[in-house]
Amino acid sequence: MAAAARTIRLASRLAPAPRPLFASGATASAARRAAFSVSARQLRSEVIKETEIPVSVYSPDSKGVASGNSDHFTIPVRPVPKAPEHASEESDEIKPLDDRVYNQMPRTLQKMSVKGKVIIITGGARGLGNHMARACAEAGAKAIAIFDANQELGDEAAAELHQKSGLPVSFFKVDVRDGNAINVAVQNVVDLYGAPDVLVNSAGIADSNIKAETYDPAMFRRLIDINLTGSFLMAQAVGRAMMDAGKPGSIILVASMSGSIVNYPQEQSCYNASKAGVIQFGKSLAAEWAKYNIRVNCISPGYMDTALNRVPALDAQKKIWKSLTPQERLGAVDDLNGLCVFLASDASGFMTGSNVIIDGGYTLY
Ligand SMILES: NC(=O)c1ccc[n+]([C@@H]2O[C@H](COP(=O)([O-])OP(=O)(O)OC[C@H]3O[C@@H](n4cnc5c(N)ncnc54)[C@H](O)[C@@H]3O)[C@@H](O)[C@H]2O)c1
């Protein structure tokens, strides 16, 4: 530290005193003109490439008490190393937020939790929905209900989430196209845990590499039914339960960047149309239900590394997707977690009708 301080003192002694930029008689407008007229030669000679940076740190923990609680040192400048590949936090551990930790958290972080909230997550048997369910468990949820059409995976996912978090977790084998089943299941959640505070609708399917001219209309209808009508049926049932209980709520619809852009090179008009519908539905619902204190927002992911995309037929296209993504990677399966918790929490209380794109920068190009 002493050597570092010496370096700074020496540097300041060797540095020539700064010359005034303008003679005292120069007019203000001449000064402004001169300030902005820089020749290309000057610019080249002004390329800044320091090899070290002088730093002053002022803090009560500082060792230099004599110099007013300040430390002075220099840090060397080295070329920036290439960013490491993103490692997904696919840890098996699920640590719920306990009361002791919650009570010690600053108010801002408390608001960013989902402490005490009852959360329904569709498509929670696997993939993005499953990881958002885990994140909600860690962020303080009171209870979690998974709705999914896959009996085996859904049951396993609920059992695992309960075992690892200790929280009440239930699984309802519900197809999001089935309005009656959804209504009964939501009522059951109310009976078990109280009215839901949050809905995360992640259930969805994707058809891709299908040309519009040969698209089977029955397949087209099926996809719209799951992705768009399913979002409506779930939002309607959960919204009614929130209204009946006079509870504020947050509804999060998982849409896709494909609702705002057209993907390349694969043809998938139906999927894109279904997600554009989800986004516009979410905005309309947000306006309608603001009077009930129910917020509605969409999460629109870019290309994510989930089972939905882990098919050999997509390998070649994945290379193109990555090359068109500034971060040069697909999203990890837990990359939506933070955004989901934020939108579910009271920290996003003034946010409704938003469509948040989370895509590694894909839609920038
Ligand atoms: N993976 C991506 O690249 C990506 C990108 C943008 C948007 N999305 C959207 O994110 C959501 C989740 O995708 P994922 O990658 O986790 O997919 P996934 O296939 O891994 O998981 C989807 C889950 O939804 C369930 N499901 C499907 N149809 C259902 C139905 N009719 N009723 C109830 N449950 C049903 C499945 O059983 C599964 O558990 C989907 O809405 C998808 O469109 C995914």
The ligand as a MOL file (V3000), in Angstrom:
LIG
                    3D

  0  0  0     0  0            999 V3000
M  V30 BEGIN CTAB
M  V30 COUNTS 44 48 0 0 0
M  V30 BEGIN ATOM
M  V30 1 N -37.9170 -23.0800 -24.8640 0
M  V30 2 C -37.9160 -21.9760 -25.5860 0
M  V30 3 O -37.0020 -21.7060 -26.3790 0
M  V30 4 C -39.0510 -21.0000 -25.4400 0
M  V30 5 C -38.9080 -19.7550 -26.0310 0
M  V30 6 C -39.9420 -18.8420 -25.9260 0
M  V30 7 C -41.0900 -19.1750 -25.2390 0
M  V30 8 N -41.2000 -20.3980 -24.6790 0 CHG=1
M  V30 9 C -42.4510 -20.7110 -23.9780 0
M  V30 10 O -42.1640 -21.0510 -22.6530 0
M  V30 11 C -43.1330 -21.9720 -22.1720 0
M  V30 12 C -42.4380 -23.1630 -21.5430 0
M  V30 13 O -41.5840 -23.7420 -22.4990 0
M  V30 14 P -40.5410 -24.8940 -22.1230 0
M  V30 15 O -39.3860 -24.7170 -23.0070 0
M  V30 16 O -40.3600 -24.9680 -20.6770 0 CHG=-1
M  V30 17 O -41.3650 -26.1640 -22.6640 0
M  V30 18 P -41.4550 -27.6460 -22.0980 0
M  V30 19 O -42.0320 -28.4480 -23.2100 0
M  V30 20 O -40.1770 -28.0780 -21.4890 0
M  V30 21 O -42.5390 -27.5140 -20.9130 0
M  V30 22 C -43.8740 -27.2220 -21.1930 0
M  V30 23 C -44.7650 -27.8550 -20.1360 0
M  V30 24 O -46.1130 -27.5330 -20.4910 0
M  V30 25 C -46.9020 -28.7100 -20.3630 0
M  V30 26 N -48.0290 -28.6500 -21.2910 0
M  V30 27 C -48.0020 -28.7020 -22.6410 0
M  V30 28 N -49.2430 -28.6670 -23.1250 0
M  V30 29 C -50.0810 -28.5690 -22.0680 0
M  V30 30 C -51.4850 -28.5040 -21.9310 0
M  V30 31 N -52.3070 -28.5410 -22.9970 0
M  V30 32 N -52.0140 -28.3910 -20.6950 0
M  V30 33 C -51.2220 -28.3830 -19.6040 0
M  V30 34 N -49.8950 -28.4860 -19.6810 0
M  V30 35 C -49.3220 -28.5710 -20.8970 0
M  V30 36 C -45.9620 -29.8520 -20.7020 0
M  V30 37 O -46.4220 -31.0860 -20.1840 0
M  V30 38 C -44.6660 -29.3770 -20.0790 0
M  V30 39 O -44.5470 -29.8080 -18.7580 0
M  V30 40 C -44.0110 -22.3270 -23.3700 0
M  V30 41 O -45.1870 -21.5410 -23.3240 0
M  V30 42 C -43.1690 -21.9210 -24.5530 0
M  V30 43 O -43.9260 -21.5830 -25.6840 0
M  V30 44 C -40.2140 -21.3170 -24.7570 0
M  V30 END ATOM
M  V30 BEGIN BOND
M  V30 1 1 1 2
M  V30 2 2 2 3
M  V30 3 1 2 4
M  V30 4 1 4 5
M  V30 5 2 4 44
M  V30 6 2 5 6
M  V30 7 1 6 7
M  V30 8 2 7 8
M  V30 9 1 8 9
M  V30 10 1 8 44
M  V30 11 1 9 10
M  V30 12 1 9 42
M  V30 13 1 10 11
M  V30 14 1 11 12
M  V30 15 1 11 40
M  V30 16 1 12 13
M  V30 17 1 13 14
M  V30 18 2 14 15
M  V30 19 1 14 16
M  V30 20 1 14 17
M  V30 21 1 17 18
M  V30 22 2 18 19
M  V30 23 1 18 20
M  V30 24 1 18 21
M  V30 25 1 21 22
M  V30 26 1 22 23
M  V30 27 1 23 24
M  V30 28 1 23 38
M  V30 29 1 24 25
M  V30 30 1 25 26
M  V30 31 1 25 36
M  V30 32 1 26 27
M  V30 33 1 26 35
M  V30 34 2 27 28
M  V30 35 1 28 29
M  V30 36 1 29 30
M  V30 37 2 29 35
M  V30 38 1 30 31
M  V30 39 2 30 32
M  V30 40 1 32 33
M  V30 41 2 33 34
M  V30 42 1 34 35
M  V30 43 1 36 37
M  V30 44 1 36 38
M  V30 45 1 38 39
M  V30 46 1 40 41
M  V30 47 1 40 42
M  V30 48 1 42 43
M  V30 END BOND
M  V30 END CTAB
M  END
